[in-house]
């Protein structure tokens, strides 16, 4: 009998929270905004926090928000990203995007909703000791909003950090994670090969950069294959050059990405790709302009925090709903900057059998908001309890 009463109470709590948060989530979904443009998004969140009497600071890193509940130390930071993608939505939802060519195709509306749900739970029952800091971060998709937020004090005084990311294909009600290396450094490179343009009928009077670029691509792909056992991915993703069937172009540009997990391997790949490209260009007396752009550092999940997350997941969701992942992910996440400041953990939240991330048809199941909010809440409480 006690079991069924407890189950009924949890169901009532779940329904009440979803009833409160889902309308907010749908509003956030309708007004997606790109990096550092999240003005309407921030206004929606600020209005909710004001209504709930939660103190907050706005305009951290332009459009970011920092809120807190509790008193004293320690302080744990929970973060959600705010920005959308330049994708035209194709879900046919009644609350589909009102911003043409913009969509929450990476689930950041769900992330914000989970964090708001967590705030709602802490409003009802504040932490017994310490503080929970809630960070709504702009510009995760490319520009990197975590670094400027940290520079403006968002992480000051914290001792741990956590965040979640929806995972299509993982059932609603489940979470997944692994300790140590979790998300890669998503670096970019460009190689511009400059030869000598000319007439397609007189190739001997030109220096065609296309065959040279093709050789560079083949060598880079071979390098990537050779590194596959070292937690490294190298992908050539674009070759741009030429405008006509009978004109030899002067330049060709190669674009690609390198994914690594250690500073040493990151530096090694940056140097080796440059050396290979320059040597091939030199062989044909072509010019080579090589650029390597370092984006986010890798996400490292601190092992003790990861174990605490697993324990929390078992408490909140049940042992059968907590998955221990074995392989790291080659995507990038600028939560890495928070996890460099203090011990951190990023985990996956099951969003159901929906279309892939960044797809115009991506649609997470809204029920996952409850499980994300409860996991974040439980994790923060367990952390603060253990740090007394």
C-alpha positions in Angstrom: 0.0 0.0 0.0 2.8 2.5 0.9 4.5 1.8 -2.4 1.3 2.7 -4.4 0.8 5.8 -2.3 4.4 6.9 -3.0 4.0 6.2 -6.7 0.7 8.2 -6.7 2.5 11.1 -5.0 5.3 11.1 -7.6 2.8 11.0 -10.4 1.0 14.0 -9.0 4.3 15.9 -8.6 5.3 15.0 -12.1 2.0 16.1 -13.7 2.0 19.4 -11.7 5.5 20.2 -12.8 4.9 19.4 -16.4 1.7 21.4 -16.4 3.8 24.4 -15.1 6.8 24.0 -17.5 5.4 22.7 -20.8 3.7 26.0 -21.7 7.0 27.8 -21.1 8.8 25.2 -23.2 6.4 25.7 -26.1 6.9 29.4 -25.9 10.7 29.0 -26.0 10.3 26.6 -28.9 8.3 29.1 -30.9 10.9 31.9 -30.6 14.2 30.3 -31.3 17.2 32.7 -31.5 20.7 32.3 -32.7 23.9 32.8 -30.7 24.0 36.1 -28.7 20.6 37.1 -30.1 18.6 35.3 -27.4 16.7 38.5 -26.3 13.1 37.1 -26.4 14.4 33.8 -24.9 16.0 35.7 -22.0 12.8 37.8 -21.5 10.7 34.7 -21.2 13.1 33.2 -18.6 13.4 36.5 -16.7 9.6 36.8 -16.5 9.3 33.3 -15.1 12.0 33.9 -12.5 10.4 37.2 -11.5 7.0 35.5 -11.1 8.6 32.8 -8.9 10.5 35.4 -6.8 13.9 33.9 -7.7 16.8 36.5 -7.6 18.8 36.6 -10.8 21.2 38.7 -12.8 20.6 39.4 -16.5 22.9 40.4 -19.4 25.8 38.2 -18.4 27.7 37.7 -21.6 25.1 39.8 -23.4 22.0 37.6 -23.1 22.9 35.1 -20.3 21.1 34.8 -17.0 22.4 33.7 -13.6 20.0 32.8 -10.7 20.6 31.3 -7.3 18.6 29.6 -4.6 20.0 28.8 -1.1 22.6 30.4 1.3 26.2 29.8 2.2 28.7 27.4 0.7 29.3 25.2 -1.1 27.9 26.3 -4.5 27.0 23.9 -7.3 26.4 25.3 -10.8 23.7 23.8 -13.1 23.8 25.1 -16.7 21.4 25.1 -19.7 22.2 26.5 -23.2 19.8 28.9 -24.8 20.6 29.3 -28.5 18.9 27.7 -31.6 20.2 26.7 -35.0 19.7 28.2 -38.5 17.4 25.3 -39.5 13.9 25.6 -41.1 11.6 23.6 -38.9 9.5 20.7 -40.4 7.7 19.2 -37.4 4.2 20.6 -38.2 3.7 21.3 -34.5 1.0 23.7 -33.4 3.8 25.6 -31.6 6.3 25.4 -34.5 9.0 28.1 -34.8 7.7 31.6 -35.6 11.2 32.7 -36.6 11.8 31.7 -40.3 14.9 29.6 -40.8 15.5 29.2 -37.1 14.8 26.2 -34.9 15.6 24.6 -31.6 16.9 21.5 -33.5 19.4 20.6 -30.8 17.0 20.5 -27.9 18.1 23.7 -26.1 14.5 24.6 -25.4 14.3 21.2 -23.5 17.5 22.0 -21.6 16.2 25.4 -20.5 12.9 23.8 -19.5 14.7 21.1 -17.4 16.6 23.8 -15.6 13.4 25.8 -15.0 11.7 22.7 -13.7 14.7 22.2 -11.4 14.3 25.8 -10.1 10.6 25.2 -9.5 11.4 22.1 -7.4 14.0 24.1 -5.4 11.5 26.9 -4.9 9.2 24.5 -3.2 12.0 22.9 -1.1 15.2 25.0 -0.9 18.5 23.3 -0.2 19.3 22.6 3.4 22.8 24.0 3.1 24.7 25.7 0.3 23.5 27.2 -2.9 22.4 26.1 -6.3 23.4 28.5 -9.1 21.4 28.2 -12.3 23.1 29.4 -15.5 21.2 30.0 -18.7 24.0 30.3 -21.2 23.9 31.9 -24.7 25.7 30.9 -27.8 26.7 27.2 -27.3 26.4 26.5 -31.1 29.7 27.8 -32.4 30.4 31.2 -30.9 30.9 29.8 -27.4 29.0 31.6 -24.6 30.5 29.7 -21.7 33.9 31.5 -21.8 32.5 35.0 -21.6 30.0 34.0 -18.9 32.9 32.7 -16.8 34.9 35.8 -17.5 32.0 37.9 -16.2 31.7 35.9 -13.0 29.1 33.2 -13.6 31.4 30.5 -12.2 32.8 32.6 -9.3 32.9 30.7 -6.0 31.4 27.4 -7.4 32.9 24.0 -6.4 31.2 21.8 -9.0 29.2 22.0 -12.2 26.7 19.9 -14.1 24.6 20.0 -17.3 22.5 17.7 -19.5 22.0 17.2 -23.2 19.1 15.4 -24.8 19.9 12.2 -26.7 17.6 11.0 -29.5 17.2 7.2 -29.5 17.6 7.0 -25.7 14.2 6.2 -24.1 12.4 8.9 -22.1 13.0 8.2 -18.4 16.6 7.2 -18.9 19.9 8.9 -18.5 23.4 7.9 -19.8 26.9 9.0 -19.0 30.5 7.9 -18.7 33.4 9.1 -16.6 36.5 10.9 -17.9 36.7 11.7 -21.7 33.1 12.4 -22.9 32.9 15.1 -25.6 35.8 15.9 -28.0 37.5 19.2 -29.0 35.6 20.1 -32.3 38.4 21.9 -34.1 38.3 23.2 -37.7 41.0 23.5 -40.4 41.1 25.2 -43.8 43.7 24.7 -46.6 43.7 27.0 -49.5 45.8 25.8 -52.5 46.8 28.5 -55.0 48.0 27.5 -58.4 47.7 29.3 -61.7 44.3 29.6 -63.5 43.9 29.1 -67.2 42.0 27.5 -70.1 40.8 24.0 -69.8 42.2 23.2 -73.2 45.7 24.3 -72.3 46.4 22.7 -68.9 50.2 22.9 -69.5 50.0 26.7 -69.4 48.3 26.6 -65.9 48.9 25.0 -62.5 45.7 23.3 -61.6 45.1 23.3 -57.9 42.3 20.7 -58.1 44.5 17.6 -58.4 46.8 19.0 -55.7 43.9 19.5 -53.4 42.7 16.0 -54.2 46.0 14.5 -53.2 46.0 16.5 -49.9 42.5 15.2 -49.2 43.6 11.6 -49.8 46.6 12.0 -47.5 44.5 13.6 -44.7 41.9 10.9 -44.9 44.7 8.3 -44.6 46.0 10.1 -41.6 42.6 10.0 -40.0 42.4 6.2 -40.6 45.8 5.7 -39.1 44.7 7.7 -35.9 41.3 5.9 -35.4 42.6 3.9 -32.4 43.8 7.0 -30.6 40.3 8.6 -30.0 40.8 10.9 -32.9 38.5 11.7 -35.9 39.6 13.7 -39.0 37.0 14.5 -41.6 37.3 16.5 -44.8 33.9 18.1 -45.3 34.1 20.5 -48.2 36.2 21.3 -51.3 35.4 24.6 -53.0 37.0 25.6 -56.3 36.2 26.3 -59.9 33.2 27.9 -61.6 33.1 26.4 -65.1 33.7 23.3 -67.1 36.5 24.9 -69.2 38.3 27.2 -66.7 41.1 25.9 -64.5 40.6 27.8 -61.2 43.4 29.6 -59.4 42.5 28.5 -55.9 40.8 25.6 -54.2 39.9 25.5 -50.5 39.6 22.4 -48.3 37.5 22.6 -45.1 37.5 19.9 -42.4 37.3 19.1 -38.7 39.5 17.3 -36.2 38.1 15.7 -33.0 40.5 14.9 -30.2 40.5 14.5 -26.4 44.0 15.5 -25.2 46.1 18.6 -25.7 49.0 16.5 -26.9 47.0 14.8 -29.7 45.3 18.1 -30.6 48.6 19.8 -31.1 50.0 16.8 -33.0 47.1 16.8 -35.5 47.3 20.5 -36.0 51.0 20.2 -36.9 50.8 17.1 -39.0 47.9 18.2 -41.3 49.8 21.5 -41.9 53.1 19.7 -42.7 51.4 17.3 -45.1 49.5 20.0 -47.0 52.5 22.3 -47.3 54.8 19.5 -48.5 52.4 18.4 -51.2 51.9 22.0 -52.4 55.7 22.5 -52.4 56.1 19.4 -54.6 53.9 21.0 -57.3 55.2 24.6 -56.7 51.8 25.7 -55.5 51.1 28.0 -52.6 49.5 26.8 -49.4 47.6 28.8 -46.8 46.8 26.6 -43.8 44.6 27.7 -40.9 43.7 25.7 -37.8 41.0 27.0 -35.5 40.7 25.6 -32.0 37.2 25.7 -30.7 36.1 24.2 -27.4 38.3 22.0 -25.2 37.1 18.4 -24.6 34.5 17.7 -21.9 36.1 15.7 -19.1 33.6 14.1 -16.6 35.2 14.0 -13.2 34.9 10.4 -12.0 33.6 11.0 -8.5 31.0 13.4 -9.7 30.0 10.9 -12.4 29.6 8.2 -9.8 27.4 10.6 -7.8 25.3 11.1 -10.9 24.9 7.4 -11.4 23.8 7.0 -7.7 21.4 9.9 -8.1 20.0 8.4 -11.3 19.3 5.1 -9.5 17.5 6.9 -6.7 15.4 9.1 -8.9 14.8 6.9 -12.0 15.6 3.3 -11.0 18.7 1.2 -11.7 17.2 0.0 -15.0 17.1 3.5 -16.3 20.7 4.5 -15.8 23.1 3.5 -18.6 26.9 3.5 -18.3 28.2 4.5 -21.8 31.5 3.1 -22.9 32.5 5.2 -25.8 33.1 9.0 -25.9 31.3 11.3 -28.3 32.9 13.2 -31.1 30.6 16.2 -30.8 31.7 19.3 -29.1 30.2 21.1 -26.1 31.4 24.4 -24.5 30.2 23.1 -21.1 33.9 22.0 -21.2 34.9 25.5 -20.0 32.9 25.1 -16.8 34.4 21.6 -16.3 37.8 23.1 -16.6 37.1 25.6 -13.8 35.9 23.0 -11.4 35.0 19.3 -11.4 32.1 18.8 -13.7 29.8 16.2 -15.2 27.7 16.3 -18.4 25.1 13.6 -19.0 22.6 12.5 -21.7 18.9 12.7 -21.1 16.7 10.3 -23.1 14.4 12.3 -25.4 12.7 9.3 -27.1 12.9 7.9 -30.6 12.9 11.2 -32.4 14.8 12.4 -35.5 18.5 13.2 -35.0 19.9 16.4 -33.5 20.1 19.3 -36.0 17.4 17.7 -38.1 14.5 19.9 -39.2 12.2 17.1 -37.9 13.9 16.8 -34.5 11.2 16.7 -31.7 12.0 15.6 -28.2 9.2 14.1 -26.1 8.1 16.7 -23.5 7.8 14.1 -20.7 11.6 14.0 -20.6 11.6 17.5 -19.0 10.4 15.9 -15.7 13.2 13.3 -15.7 15.8 16.0 -16.5 14.6 18.3 -13.8 14.4 15.6 -11.1 17.9 14.3 -12.0 19.4 17.8 -11.8 17.6 18.5 -8.5 18.6 15.2 -7.0 22.2 15.5 -8.1 22.5 19.0 -6.7 21.0 18.0 -3.4 23.2 14.9 -3.1 26.3 17.0 -3.9 25.5 19.7 -1.3 24.6 17.0 1.3 28.0 15.3 0.8 29.9 18.6 1.0 28.5 19.7 4.4 
